[in-house]
Each structure stands twice: as C-alpha cells, then as structure tokens.
Amino acid sequence: SNCTDSDIKSNYAVPGKRVKELFLVREPLSRAISVYYFWGELFKMRQFAKRNGRNTLSLDYLDFIDNYLPSQDNLYNSSSVSQRQLTFLLGKSGPSTVVDGHMFKYHGDESTSPPKDLAISFASSPPLRAGMPGPSYSWSAFADSVKEAVAVLESNRMMTLVIERLDESLVAAAHFLGWSLADMVITVPRKSLSSHPKHSQWPPEAVSLLRARLIKTGEYQVYEAAVKKLDERLEVLERQGVAVKREVEMLQMLRNRSTEICGVESYLKVYRLMLQNQGYPTHPANNKLRDVSEELANNGHLFSYNKEILGSFDICGSCEAHALLWNDHKEYAYHKMQGFSLKELLTRYPNIT
C-alpha cells in the first residue's frame, strides 16, 4: 500500500466553489416506506424486550430503546433475553402480530407489505416531525421552513448528495470539496438491515395518499431542489472539461478493486494492527445491529472512534484507492483497471515506471 505517500495530491478543487456541509437526500416516498419498516422493527424489538426482560441487554441497546421508543412504563424486569437475541430479532420477519408503536401501528413483518387499513393509516399521517429526535422532515435538519431549506440548497453552502444518483453525487462532491476521487471510496458496504417491499408493492391507494402528504409537507420540494443543484454542479464540471461519466466509471472501479483487496483477512489485519497501535479501543457494542458481516466483527475489526464504530476496512478502502491512483495518474489507473497489458500501459504511459 502507498496510502501514506505525501505525493497524493488533489486537483479536484473547483475555485471559489468549495462547500463545507453535506446534505444527503433520498426520494421521499422510498424514504417514508423505509421509515415504516425501520421504526416498526424497533417497536417490535421494544415489545420483545418488555415481554422478556432487560437486565442482560447492553447499555447501548437500552439507551437507544429508551431514548427513541419512549413509553409510560418501565417493565424490563427479568434477565431472560440477551443482546444477541435482540440483534437476531431486529431486521428479521416475525409473527404477523400488529405492533402498536407510539407513532403508528406496524403489521409486524418486514418481508411483506402491510394490509390496506394499516397502510392507509400510516400514509394519512406519516410520523415525520420538525427537528430531533427523528424521524424528521428532511428540511428541518438545517432550516426552520421548507422555503428556507430550498434557498439554502439553491446557494453554494451545501453539497447535495442524491441516494438514487450516488456515484454522480460523489464525483461532484470530490471536485467541489477539493478531495481526491479516492477519498470517496467506501469498501465493505455495511449490511442493509431490511430488504422490505418497495412502495410498488404497497396498496396503491395508500401510496397515492402518502405521496400527496409528502408533497404537501414540502418533502418533494426539498428533494427536487437538491437534485436540481446536483445537475447544475455536474454541468459546471462538464463545462470545465471534467469527464463526469468517465470519473463515475473510475470511482466504481476503484471501489470494486479496493473492496476486493480489503476483504482479504490476511491483508486487512495490517490495518487492524495499525489502529491497535494507534490506541483505538475495540468497540464495546461488537457487531451492533448486525451492521457488518459476523466474520469481520468476530475477527476484531471494529474499533471505537468518538463513540461510533470505525472498521479497519473503512481505513483500508480509501488508502488502497489512493494507492491505485498513484501519483494522480488517473488515466493510467483507469486503463490498468480495465485490464490493459503491461506492454500496452508502457506504450501509452512511457514516463510511468
């Protein structure tokens, strides 16, 4: 690895256009459906903990349940449930028993769509609120109103990242933040907690109602403003000679190759040892919420950084991506990853040794 070399310099900064804040948006209907399943599973977890006791649960779990799933009672009074039991329960389908959460009723099974009556009930009053704790209106993360949020997004204060166009967003962010494309590489993608049905599988009447509510509350207005700003920034880059499509391909190849490298235990342990030598403690929550594969958690690759989980693979990915972009010879790296032979590479790039 060459990740500590000082000659990795970025030529990505767009003069006068650097931003200091990131704002990640998701298509509102998809986000609302995910809110239903994510919070519904937490309601189910809390109900399970109430029924089986809390003494053996970790403080991380208990704090999360108490802070985000408030109730008028406190009935965790036995020791018959373990953290692993709750971890297994979260994100798993269970009995089709309706769970009455404090925000909405959940039908109890993340692998199926809710019945029409529960879907319409949720759609009629989505549990979004201004401010924290969440789930929150997207605009309330940085503004006091939809109008103010749109004005901010139309300015150059924030870098808007759009989930549905994430690779384009990351390429734009690299330029406008003045970072290297390698800084945008994330390896070993964290596991999704849910593979729940999409809105296309929900009762159509509920979907129409939910979309109307999200339009009325300004969620689509904010999302569309963020998408528009991303398009404008990509157009600026294209006018300045940046081949956005090529850089998206480059980012994808860097991510794929770095993930391949950083998924090998014999290689990844180098980064684990580096973090250990720097004094980072092992994260006490272990594999919190089944966030990554059990193998990575069991092999000691999760560390504590500002009370959050930092994986050795998180460090590995960007470092190895920088090494692949050695000395900023982007075209060389691009063709190398495309499988060009050594002879072809030396013919194209005679000054690279």
Secondary structure, DSSP 8 states (H G I E B T S, - for coil): --TT-TT-------TT----EEEEE--HHHHHHHHHHHHHHHHHHHHHHHHHBSTTS-HHHHHHHHHHS--S------B---HHHHHHHTTS------EE-SS-EE-S-TTS---HHHHHHHHHS---BSSSSSSB-GGGGT-SSHHHHHHHHHTTSEEEEEGGGHHHHHHHHHHHHT--GGGG---S----S-----GGGS-HHHHHHHHHHHHHTTHHHHHHHHHHHHHHHHHHHHHTT--HHHHHHHHHHHHHHHHHHHT-HHHHHHHHHHHHHTT--B-TTSSGGG-S-HHHHHTT-EEEETTEEEEHHHHHHHHHHHHHTGGG-HHHHHHHHTT--HHHHHHH-TT--
